[in-house]
Amino acid sequence: MKDARFAKFVVFVNSVIPLALLLLDLYRKQVGPNPLEFATRTTGMLTLVFLSLTVAITPLRRIFGINSLVKFRRMLGLFAFFYGSLHLLTYIWFDRLFNFVSVAGDVVQRPFILVGMTAFLLMAPLAVTSTNKMVKRIGGKRWAKLHRLVYLAAIAGVVHFWMLVKSDVRLPLTFGFIVLFLLGYRLLLKYFSSDVTIR
């Protein structure tokens, strides 16, 4: 039990470090000529990283036989939502100055923002239902089905990133390959292994 708590603590600390480094760079003004773009891109990238890590738990658990990895999935998923919230807040606060009419106009006129909003909205119910009480209230099977939305959120996040990037699409394609590989692995287990339950 103590080892599990320590491992979770280590994961938590390492998940917070990117935020601390971002804030430090902003404080030191080491973020280039456009601090808003730097903060927005960084929080968006971190959202995709943690979404990918969340989706990777099941394949890694199956491939390496480390069942204890499942204990970190909830935390990683919540950090994905946390950084996604910061990404959205950075846009609404510093770019739109909480002008929600302007935000709505952006959603309609700029498709990549619509896709990004969709990814965030897909993550929201997963964060809300992440507690043990919600699992019991919803029921294990329905909860597992609901949380498969993480794949759609990850795909939408990758598409959002790809639509945002104007020239160098190597990073979006890398994230896309990772997410599709992990999704493909899940589908492979589902349809070609009758004795495996995937969550």
Phi and psi restraints in degrees (value plus and minus 20) as a CYANA .aco file:
   2 LYS   PHI     -85.1   -45.1
   2 LYS   PSI     -58.6   -18.6
   3 ASP   PHI     -82.7   -42.7
   3 ASP   PSI     -59.8   -19.8
   4 ALA   PHI     -85.5   -45.5
   4 ALA   PSI     -62.3   -22.3
   5 ARG   PHI     -84.3   -44.3
   5 ARG   PSI     -60.2   -20.2
   6 PHE   PHI     -85.9   -45.9
   6 PHE   PSI     -61.7   -21.7
   7 ALA   PHI     -81.7   -41.7
   7 ALA   PSI     -62.0   -22.0
   8 LYS   PHI     -84.4   -44.4
   8 LYS   PSI     -57.8   -17.8
   9 PHE   PHI     -83.0   -43.0
   9 PHE   PSI     -62.6   -22.6
  10 VAL   PHI     -82.6   -42.6
  10 VAL   PSI     -64.3   -24.3
  11 VAL   PHI     -82.4   -42.4
  11 VAL   PSI     -62.4   -22.4
  12 PHE   PHI     -81.2   -41.2
  12 PHE   PSI     -67.8   -27.8
  13 VAL   PHI     -81.0   -41.0
  13 VAL   PSI     -65.7   -25.7
  14 ASN   PHI     -87.1   -47.1
  14 ASN   PSI     -45.1    -5.1
  15 SER   PHI     -97.9   -57.9
  15 SER   PSI     -45.3    -5.3
  16 VAL   PHI    -107.1   -67.1
  16 VAL   PSI     -47.0    -7.0
  17 ILE   PHI     -73.5   -33.5
  17 ILE   PSI     -63.5   -23.5
  18 PRO   PHI     -77.9   -37.9
  18 PRO   PSI     -57.1   -17.1
  19 LEU   PHI     -86.3   -46.3
  19 LEU   PSI     -62.5   -22.5
  20 ALA   PHI     -81.8   -41.8
  20 ALA   PSI     -61.5   -21.5
  21 LEU   PHI     -87.0   -47.0
  21 LEU   PSI     -57.9   -17.9
  22 LEU   PHI     -82.5   -42.5
  22 LEU   PSI     -67.4   -27.4
  23 LEU   PHI     -83.1   -43.1
  23 LEU   PSI     -57.3   -17.3
  24 LEU   PHI     -86.1   -46.1
  24 LEU   PSI     -62.4   -22.4
  25 ASP   PHI     -83.9   -43.9
  25 ASP   PSI     -59.7   -19.7
  26 LEU   PHI     -84.7   -44.7
  26 LEU   PSI     -61.1   -21.1
  27 TYR   PHI     -84.3   -44.3
  27 TYR   PSI     -60.2   -20.2
  28 ARG   PHI    -103.9   -63.9
  28 ARG   PSI     -23.2    16.8
  29 LYS   PHI      39.7    79.7
  29 LYS   PSI      20.1    60.1
  30 GLN   PHI    -125.6   -85.6
  30 GLN   PSI      29.8    69.8
  31 VAL   PHI    -144.9  -104.9
  31 VAL   PSI      -2.8    37.2
  32 GLY   PHI      60.0   100.0
  32 GLY   PSI    -191.2  -151.2
  33 PRO   PHI     -95.3   -55.3
  33 PRO   PSI     -35.5     4.5
  34 ASN   PHI    -147.2  -107.2
  34 ASN   PSI      65.3   105.3
  35 PRO   PHI     -79.5   -39.5
  35 PRO   PSI     -55.4   -15.4
  36 LEU   PHI     -83.6   -43.6
  36 LEU   PSI     -65.9   -25.9
  37 GLU   PHI     -83.9   -43.9
  37 GLU   PSI     -60.2   -20.2
  38 PHE   PHI     -81.1   -41.1
  38 PHE   PSI     -67.7   -27.7
  39 ALA   PHI     -85.7   -45.7
  39 ALA   PSI     -60.3   -20.3
  40 THR   PHI     -85.5   -45.5
  40 THR   PSI     -66.7   -26.7
  41 ARG   PHI     -84.4   -44.4
  41 ARG   PSI     -61.6   -21.6
  42 THR   PHI     -85.5   -45.5
  42 THR   PSI     -66.7   -26.7
  43 THR   PHI     -86.3   -46.3
  43 THR   PSI     -55.2   -15.2
  44 GLY   PHI     -85.5   -45.5
  44 GLY   PSI     -62.3   -22.3
  45 MET   PHI     -82.9   -42.9
  45 MET   PSI     -62.5   -22.5
  46 LEU   PHI     -84.0   -44.0
  46 LEU   PSI     -56.5   -16.5
  47 THR   PHI     -79.7   -39.7
  47 THR   PSI     -65.7   -25.7
  48 LEU   PHI     -86.5   -46.5
  48 LEU   PSI     -57.9   -17.9
  49 VAL   PHI     -80.9   -40.9
  49 VAL   PSI     -67.3   -27.3
  50 PHE   PHI     -94.3   -54.3
  50 PHE   PSI     -50.5   -10.5
  51 LEU   PHI     -83.3   -43.3
  51 LEU   PSI     -64.0   -24.0
  52 SER   PHI     -83.9   -43.9
  52 SER   PSI     -61.8   -21.8
  53 LEU   PHI     -83.8   -43.8
  53 LEU   PSI     -59.4   -19.4
  54 THR   PHI     -82.6   -42.6
  54 THR   PSI     -66.1   -26.1
  55 VAL   PHI     -87.1   -47.1
  55 VAL   PSI     -47.2    -7.2
  56 ALA   PHI     -97.5   -57.5
  56 ALA   PSI     -33.4     6.6
  57 ILE   PHI     -78.1   -38.1
  57 ILE   PSI     -70.3   -30.3
  58 THR   PHI     -82.1   -42.1
  58 THR   PSI     -69.4   -29.4
  59 PRO   PHI     -78.7   -38.7
  59 PRO   PSI     -63.4   -23.4
  60 LEU   PHI     -84.6   -44.6
  60 LEU   PSI     -59.4   -19.4
  61 ARG   PHI     -82.9   -42.9
  61 ARG   PSI     -61.8   -21.8
  62 ARG   PHI     -92.5   -52.5
  62 ARG   PSI     -63.5   -23.5
  63 ILE   PHI     -87.6   -47.6
  63 ILE   PSI     -64.5   -24.5
  64 PHE   PHI    -119.7   -79.7
  64 PHE   PSI     -23.8    16.2
  65 GLY   PHI      47.1    87.1
  65 GLY   PSI       8.4    48.4
  66 ILE   PHI    -122.6   -82.6
  66 ILE   PSI      67.4   107.4
  67 ASN   PHI     -86.0   -46.0
  67 ASN   PSI     -43.3    -3.3
  68 SER   PHI     -87.0   -47.0
  68 SER   PSI     -34.8     5.2
  69 LEU   PHI     -81.2   -41.2
  69 LEU   PSI     -47.5    -7.5
  70 VAL   PHI     -82.0   -42.0
  70 VAL   PSI     -42.6    -2.6
  71 LYS   PHI     -87.4   -47.4
  71 LYS   PSI     -39.1     0.9
  72 PHE   PHI    -118.3   -78.3
  72 PHE   PSI     -27.3    12.7
  73 ARG   PHI     -83.6   -43.6
  73 ARG   PSI     -63.0   -23.0
  74 ARG   PHI     -82.3   -42.3
  74 ARG   PSI     -64.9   -24.9
  75 MET   PHI     -83.0   -43.0
  75 MET   PSI     -63.7   -23.7
  76 LEU   PHI     -84.6   -44.6
  76 LEU   PSI     -59.2   -19.2
  77 GLY   PHI     -84.3   -44.3
  77 GLY   PSI     -60.0   -20.0
  78 LEU   PHI     -87.8   -47.8
  78 LEU   PSI     -54.9   -14.9
  79 PHE   PHI     -89.0   -49.0
  79 PHE   PSI     -53.9   -13.9
  80 ALA   PHI     -80.4   -40.4
  80 ALA   PSI     -64.3   -24.3
  81 PHE   PHI     -87.4   -47.4
  81 PHE   PSI     -58.2   -18.2
  82 PHE   PHI     -80.7   -40.7
  82 PHE   PSI     -70.0   -30.0
  83 TYR   PHI     -90.2   -50.2
  83 TYR   PSI     -51.6   -11.6
  84 GLY   PHI     -84.0   -44.0
  84 GLY   PSI     -58.2   -18.2
  85 SER   PHI     -85.6   -45.6
  85 SER   PSI     -61.4   -21.4
  86 LEU   PHI     -84.0   -44.0
  86 LEU   PSI     -59.1   -19.1
  87 HIS   PHI     -80.6   -40.6
  87 HIS   PSI     -66.7   -26.7
  88 LEU   PHI     -87.7   -47.7
  88 LEU   PSI     -61.9   -21.9
  89 LEU   PHI     -83.6   -43.6
  89 LEU   PSI     -59.5   -19.5
  90 THR   PHI     -79.3   -39.3
  90 THR   PSI     -62.0   -22.0
  91 TYR   PHI     -88.3   -48.3
  91 TYR   PSI     -68.6   -28.6
  92 ILE   PHI     -88.0   -48.0
  92 ILE   PSI     -58.7   -18.7
  93 TRP   PHI     -99.6   -59.6
  93 TRP   PSI     -79.3   -39.3
  94 PHE   PHI    -107.3   -67.3
  94 PHE   PSI     -46.6    -6.6
  95 ASP   PHI    -111.5   -71.5
  95 ASP   PSI     -63.9   -23.9
  96 ARG   PHI    -124.4   -84.4
  96 ARG   PSI     -26.8    13.2
  97 LEU   PHI      34.1    74.1
  97 LEU   PSI      20.2    60.2
  98 PHE   PHI      39.3    79.3
  98 PHE   PSI       5.4    45.4
  99 ASN   PHI    -107.3   -67.3
  99 ASN   PSI      72.7   112.7
 100 PHE   PHI     -91.3   -51.3
 100 PHE   PSI     -42.4    -2.4
 101 VAL   PHI     -86.1   -46.1
 101 VAL   PSI     -61.5   -21.5
 102 SER   PHI     -86.1   -46.1
 102 SER   PSI     -59.2   -19.2
 103 VAL   PHI     -80.8   -40.8
 103 VAL   PSI     -66.0   -26.0
 104 ALA   PHI     -81.3   -41.3
 104 ALA   PSI     -59.5   -19.5
 105 GLY   PHI     -83.6   -43.6
 105 GLY   PSI     -59.5   -19.5
 106 ASP   PHI     -83.2   -43.2
 106 ASP   PSI     -61.7   -21.7
 107 VAL   PHI     -80.8   -40.8
 107 VAL   PSI     -59.2   -19.2
 108 VAL   PHI     -94.4   -54.4
 108 VAL   PSI     -61.6   -21.6
 109 GLN   PHI    -109.4   -69.4
 109 GLN   PSI     -42.5    -2.5
 110 ARG   PHI    -141.1  -101.1
 110 ARG   PSI      81.8   121.8
 111 PRO   PHI     -76.8   -36.8
 111 PRO   PSI     -53.7   -13.7
 112 PHE   PHI     -86.6   -46.6
 112 PHE   PSI     -48.1    -8.1
 113 ILE   PHI     -93.7   -53.7
 113 ILE   PSI     -58.4   -18.4
 114 LEU   PHI     -79.3   -39.3
 114 LEU   PSI     -63.8   -23.8
 115 VAL   PHI     -85.7   -45.7
 115 VAL   PSI     -60.5   -20.5
 116 GLY   PHI     -83.7   -43.7
 116 GLY   PSI     -62.1   -22.1
 117 MET   PHI     -82.3   -42.3
 117 MET   PSI     -58.3   -18.3
 118 THR   PHI     -82.2   -42.2
 118 THR   PSI     -63.7   -23.7
 119 ALA   PHI     -80.0   -40.0
 119 ALA   PSI     -62.5   -22.5
 120 PHE   PHI     -86.6   -46.6
 120 PHE   PSI     -63.0   -23.0
 121 LEU   PHI     -85.2   -45.2
 121 LEU   PSI     -49.9    -9.9
 122 LEU   PHI     -91.2   -51.2
 122 LEU   PSI     -51.7   -11.7
 123 MET   PHI     -97.1   -57.1
 123 MET   PSI     -49.3    -9.3
 124 ALA   PHI     -75.5   -35.5
 124 ALA   PSI     -72.1   -32.1
 125 PRO   PHI     -84.7   -44.7
 125 PRO   PSI     -46.4    -6.4
 126 LEU   PHI     -89.2   -49.2
 126 LEU   PSI     -58.9   -18.9
 127 ALA   PHI     -88.6   -48.6
 127 ALA   PSI     -62.0   -22.0
 128 VAL   PHI     -84.1   -44.1
 128 VAL   PSI     -55.0   -15.0
 129 THR   PHI    -120.0   -80.0
 129 THR   PSI       3.7    43.7
 130 SER   PHI    -104.4   -64.4
 130 SER   PSI     -29.1    10.9
 131 THR   PHI    -103.2   -63.2
 131 THR   PSI     139.5   179.5
 132 ASN   PHI     -82.4   -42.4
 132 ASN   PSI     -55.2   -15.2
 133 LYS   PHI     -83.3   -43.3
 133 LYS   PSI     -60.0   -20.0
 134 MET   PHI     -88.9   -48.9
 134 MET   PSI     -54.6   -14.6
 135 VAL   PHI     -81.5   -41.5
 135 VAL   PSI     -64.4   -24.4
 136 LYS   PHI     -86.7   -46.7
 136 LYS   PSI     -59.5   -19.5
 137 ARG   PHI     -88.0   -48.0
 137 ARG   PSI     -62.1   -22.1
 138 ILE   PHI     -99.5   -59.5
 138 ILE   PSI     -55.6   -15.6
 139 GLY   PHI      81.7   121.7
 139 GLY   PSI     118.4   158.4
 140 GLY   PHI     -76.1   -36.1
 140 GLY   PSI     -65.7   -25.7
 141 LYS   PHI     -87.1   -47.1
 141 LYS   PSI     -64.8   -24.8
 142 ARG   PHI     -87.8   -47.8
 142 ARG   PSI     -55.4   -15.4
 143 TRP   PHI     -83.4   -43.4
 143 TRP   PSI     -64.0   -24.0
 144 ALA   PHI     -82.1   -42.1
 144 ALA   PSI     -61.0   -21.0
 145 LYS   PHI     -84.9   -44.9
 145 LYS   PSI     -63.0   -23.0
 146 LEU   PHI     -79.5   -39.5
 146 LEU   PSI     -62.7   -22.7
 147 HIS   PHI     -97.3   -57.3
 147 HIS   PSI     -21.9    18.1
 148 ARG   PHI     -92.5   -52.5
 148 ARG   PSI     -31.2     8.8
 149 LEU   PHI     -80.6   -40.6
 149 LEU   PSI     -37.4     2.6
 150 VAL   PHI     -79.2   -39.2
 150 VAL   PSI     -51.5   -11.5
 151 TYR   PHI     -88.4   -48.4
 151 TYR   PSI     -62.2   -22.2
 152 LEU   PHI     -85.4   -45.4
 152 LEU   PSI     -58.6   -18.6
 153 ALA   PHI     -83.4   -43.4
 153 ALA   PSI     -62.1   -22.1
 154 ALA   PHI     -85.0   -45.0
 154 ALA   PSI     -62.9   -22.9
 155 ILE   PHI     -83.3   -43.3
 155 ILE   PSI     -64.9   -24.9
 156 ALA   PHI     -82.4   -42.4
 156 ALA   PSI     -58.1   -18.1
 157 GLY   PHI     -83.4   -43.4
 157 GLY   PSI     -61.3   -21.3
 158 VAL   PHI     -85.5   -45.5
 158 VAL   PSI     -63.9   -23.9
 159 VAL   PHI     -82.6   -42.6
 159 VAL   PSI     -61.5   -21.5
 160 HIS   PHI     -77.7   -37.7
 160 HIS   PSI     -65.8   -25.8
 161 PHE   PHI     -85.0   -45.0
 161 PHE   PSI     -63.7   -23.7
 162 TRP   PHI     -83.8   -43.8
 162 TRP   PSI     -60.7   -20.7
 163 MET   PHI     -89.6   -49.6
 163 MET   PSI     -47.4    -7.4
 164 LEU   PHI     -95.8   -55.8
 164 LEU   PSI     -59.7   -19.7
 165 VAL   PHI     -92.9   -52.9
 165 VAL   PSI     111.1   151.1
 166 LYS   PHI    -114.1   -74.1
 166 LYS   PSI     -50.1   -10.1
 167 SER   PHI    -148.0  -108.0
 167 SER   PSI     -86.0   -46.0
 168 ASP   PHI    -103.1   -63.1
 168 ASP   PSI      84.9   124.9
 169 VAL   PHI    -122.7   -82.7
 169 VAL   PSI      -3.0    37.0
 170 ARG   PHI     -83.6   -43.6
 170 ARG   PSI     -63.3   -23.3
 171 LEU   PHI     -85.5   -45.5
 171 LEU   PSI     -69.4   -29.4
 172 PRO   PHI     -77.2   -37.2
 172 PRO   PSI     -59.9   -19.9
 173 LEU   PHI     -86.7   -46.7
 173 LEU   PSI     -55.0   -15.0
 174 THR   PHI     -84.6   -44.6
 174 THR   PSI     -67.7   -27.7
 175 PHE   PHI     -82.5   -42.5
 175 PHE   PSI     -60.0   -20.0
 176 GLY   PHI     -81.4   -41.4
 176 GLY   PSI     -63.0   -23.0
 177 PHE   PHI     -82.5   -42.5
 177 PHE   PSI     -63.5   -23.5
 178 ILE   PHI     -81.4   -41.4
 178 ILE   PSI     -68.8   -28.8
 179 VAL   PHI     -84.4   -44.4
 179 VAL   PSI     -63.6   -23.6
 180 LEU   PHI     -86.1   -46.1
 180 LEU   PSI     -57.1   -17.1
 181 PHE   PHI     -82.9   -42.9
 181 PHE   PSI     -65.3   -25.3
 182 LEU   PHI     -86.9   -46.9
 182 LEU   PSI     -59.5   -19.5
 183 LEU   PHI     -86.0   -46.0
 183 LEU   PSI     -61.8   -21.8
 184 GLY   PHI     -81.8   -41.8
 184 GLY   PSI     -58.4   -18.4
 185 TYR   PHI     -83.3   -43.3
 185 TYR   PSI     -61.8   -21.8
 186 ARG   PHI     -82.4   -42.4
 186 ARG   PSI     -65.2   -25.2
 187 LEU   PHI     -84.6   -44.6
 187 LEU   PSI     -55.8   -15.8
 188 LEU   PHI     -82.0   -42.0
 188 LEU   PSI     -64.9   -24.9
 189 LEU   PHI     -85.5   -45.5
 189 LEU   PSI     -58.9   -18.9
 190 LYS   PHI     -85.8   -45.8
 190 LYS   PSI     -62.7   -22.7
 191 TYR   PHI    -118.0   -78.0
 191 TYR   PSI     -33.8     6.2
 192 PHE   PHI    -141.3  -101.3
 192 PHE   PSI     -15.1    24.9
 193 SER   PHI    -153.9  -113.9
 193 SER   PSI      87.1   127.1
 194 SER   PHI     -97.5   -57.5
 194 SER   PSI     -35.3     4.7
 195 ASP   PHI    -126.6   -86.6
 195 ASP   PSI      -2.5    37.5
 196 VAL   PHI    -134.2   -94.2
 196 VAL   PSI     111.0   151.0
 197 THR   PHI    -125.8   -85.8
 197 THR   PSI     102.3   142.3
 198 ILE   PHI    -127.5   -87.5
 198 ILE   PSI     113.4   153.4
